[in-house]
Amino acid sequence: MSIVIGYYGNNGAVIGGDKRNIIFRGDPKKREELEKKLYSGKIKDEEELKKVAEELGVKVYIEDERVKVKKINNTLVGEVRSIGADSRRRRMYLTKGMCVIVDILNDDVIGKSVKRGNGVIIFGNKHLKEIARKELRKYMYDFTRMGIGEVKDVIEGVLKRCCRGPTSSKDFDILYIDEGEKDLEKVIEEDLEELRRYREELRQKMIDFRKVLAIVDKIENNGEVGIIKDGKLVLNEDHLAIDKICPNPRQFREIEIEGDVEDGDIVVIENGTLKVKGKDAILKTNYIICRK
């Protein structure tokens, strides 16, 4: 979970967000128990998080490289997300005097709200949002009278105070603008279309990855694979050869072979080594032999 803070008003817009991404692996109920403790503020630091996770039998992976805020023309964009069986995202689009909040489930927009004038938007877990709200109350009524650079400094200070626990990174990104977007709806439409393209590319990569894993699982390590005919290895009905490990390799029933062979020799694989059955002759080929 993240902390992303945005401001929009007649003096411009500011957005800032941390860079932490946390992935949990383990029993769903234990994960839910850990997340509840974590996002309520009961776990104070990373060491305690790792200790509690170990007690619950949950694996925790932490990275601090995720970019959650960006600038498109004169629009600032911030996102928090939750990736599980479904992909849930919430995005804020800020420009001078206007804000649009979009909720996305997988590839579909399931909620959208438009705000005009000025305001502060906070995305994050309950604990971090409470810290941010408490800090911002001291300044937010003065934001419209400040220069946008001053507002940016205030939000930067709030982020520094928020980014001390296990749910956020110590580093963060912050951006600001002092001009309005001419066509905010067009910016949002194009940004969401880019997200759809990204998700489609990701889906294809996952399909290709599963294909590769299936191929690797089929590589023969032990067993009789074929017979030598006319100096080539003719594979039996249970096997085929591929030119390389990739999602869509070329397939062969006859392949060139290197080594001391005679027509009629039976070829086997023993512990990954290609050889002539009943002989010490080790063979080589540029192909990969797999079970069908």
N, C-alpha and C positions, 0 to 999 in steps of 0.2 A: 504494500500500500504506500501511498505517496502523500506529499503535501504540495499542492499547487495553489498559488494565490494570484488572483487577478483583480485589477482595478480598471474602471472605465469612467470617463467624465469629459466635461467640455475642455479640459486641458490636455487630454490624450489618454493613453492606456499603458498599463504596466502588467507584466506577467512574470512570475518566478516559480520555479519548481525544483525539487530535489532530484536525485538521479538513481535512487535505490530501486532494485527489483528483487523480490524474495520469492523463491519457489519452494513449495512444500511437497514432500513425497512420503506416503505412508497411509495407514488406515484412515479413511475419511472422517470417522468420529474423533479420532485422536488429533487429526489435523484441525478440525473445527474447534476442539478444546484449546489447542495451542494458539490458534488465531484469535480466539475470544480473549485469552489472557494477554496476548501481544497487543491487540488493537484497543484494549481498554486502558493501557498504560501501566498494567501491573508488572510487566517485565521491563526492567530499567536499562539494560545494556545488552550488547551482543553476547557477552560471556554468559549472562543469565539465560538468554534466549537459547543458546546452544545446550546449556545444561538441562533446561526444561524440555527441550526437543528430544534430547537423548533419553530422558526419563520416560517420555511418552512413546519412544520408538519412532519418531518422525525425523526424516532427513530434511535439513534446511540448507538451501543454496542461496547465497547473497552475492549480488553484483551491484556495482555503483557506476554503471556506464550508460544507463538508459536515459535518452533525451526525451523529456516530457513536455517541453515548451519550444515553440518555433515562431518565426515571423514569415508571413506571406504578404508581400506588398505592404499595405498599411493595416494589416490584421495580425493580431497576436493570437496564437493557438496554444491551449494547454489540454493535456489528457491524463486521466487515470483509467486503469483498466484492470479487469480480472479475467484471466484465461483459465478455463477448465473444460468441462464438456462443451460449454458455450463460451463465446468470446463476448464480454460485456465491456463497453467503453463509454466514458462520458467525456465530452469535449466542450471547452468554452472557446468562443471566438469573440475577441475584443477589438474594438476600434474606438475612435474618438466619439464619445457620447452614446455608445451602443454595445450591447452584449447579446450573443445568442448561445444558448446551451443546448447541446444535442446529445441524446442518449441512443446508443447503437447496440443492437444485439446481432451478433454475427455480421451479416451484410445489410441488415435492415435498420432504418431509423425508426425507433419506437417512441420517441418523445422529443419535443422541440419547444423551447420557450424563448421569447424575445424580450429584452429589457432595454429601455432607453433612458437617457439622462445621465445619472452617475451611480456608482455602487461598487461594492467589493464582493467577489465570488471566491469561495474557498472549497477546494476539493481535498479530501483526505479522510483518514480514519477519525473516529469521534474524539480520541485523545488529542491528536494534533490540531484538529479544528478548534477545540476548546482553548488550546494554548494560543493559537493564532488570533482568535476572536478577542481574547482578553488583551492581547498586545495591541491589536488594531483599534480597539475602542478609544484608546488614548489619542488617536490621530485622525480617524476616518472622517470626522465632521469638518476637519480642516483641509482635507485633500483637495477639494475644489478650489480653494484659495491658494494652493501651493503651485509652484512650477512642477512639471511632470518629472523633472530630475529629482526634486525633493521627495515626491511620492515614491519614486523608485528607491531612494535611499532608505525610506522608512520601511518599505516592504522587504528590502534586503536585510535590514536589521531584524525584522520579525522572523524571516527564514532562518537566520543564524540562531535564533533562540529556539526555533522548532526543531532544527536539524541536530539534535543532541542525543536522541534515543535510538533504539534498535530498528525502528520502522522507517527511518530516513537517513540519507547519506549526509556526510559532513559538507560535501560540495554541492552547489546548486547552480542553476542557470537563471539569469534574469534579463529581461528585454523590455524596452519601452519605445513608444512612438508618440509624436505630438500632432499627427495629421489624421484625418478621417479616411476610411475606405470608400471609394466611389461606388462599388457594387459588392457589398458584403455577401449577399446571397450567392453570387457567382463564385466568389472565393470558397464559400462553404461547399457548394455543389462540386467544384473541381477537386477540393481536398478529399471529400468523401469518395469521389470516383477513384482517386489515387489509392485510397484505402482498400477499395474493392479490388483493384488490380493487384495490389500487394498481397491480399488474402488469396486471390486466385493463384498467383505465383507460388505462394507458400503451400497451398493445397497440392499443386503439381509437384513441388519438391518433396512433399511427404509421400505422395504416390510413388515417385521415382525411388525414394529412399526405401520404402517397403519392398519394391521390386528387387532392389539390389540385395537387401537382406535375405529375400527368398532365394535368390540365385546363390548367394554365399552358403546358405544352408544346404543347397543341393550339390555342392562340389564334392566329388567322390574322393574318399580317403582310403577305402579298402574294398577290393572286389575285382572280379573279372569284368573287363570293359569291352573287349573286342578281339578281332583276329587280323593278322597281316595278309593282305591280298594285293598283288602287284606292287609291293613295296610300300603300300599305305596301310594305315590302321582304319579298318572298317568297324565302326562301333556297333555293339549289339542293340537289341530293341529297347533295352532298359537305360541306355545312355545316349547323350549327344555332347557335342563340343561347342564351345563359344569362343569368339575371338578376344573378348575382354569382359570384365565385370562392369556392367553399366545397365541402365534401365531397359534398353532394347538392343542386346547384342546380336550379332549375326550367328546363326546356328549351322552346324555341319554334322554330317553322318560319316564322312571320310576325311581324314586329316593326314598331313605329312608328318613323318616321324624320323627321328635321328637315332642311330644306334645299330648294333649288330643284330639284324633280324632276317628271317627267311619266311617266305610265303607259308601260311599255315600255322605260324607261331601264335599262341594265345597270349594276349597282353593283359596284365593285371596291374592294379595299384595296391601297394602294400605300405601302410603308414605314410601315405602321401607320395610315395616314390613309384614312378612308372617303370615297369620292367617286363621281361618275357617270363611267362610262367615256367617254373622248373629250371630256370637258368639264372646265372648271375648278371646277365646283360641288363644294364640300366639304360633306359630310353629317355629321349628328350622330345618335347614338342612345344610349339609356340601357342598352343591352344589350351583351353581349360576344359577338362572333362567333368561333366555333371550327370547326376541321376536325372531322369526325366521327371 
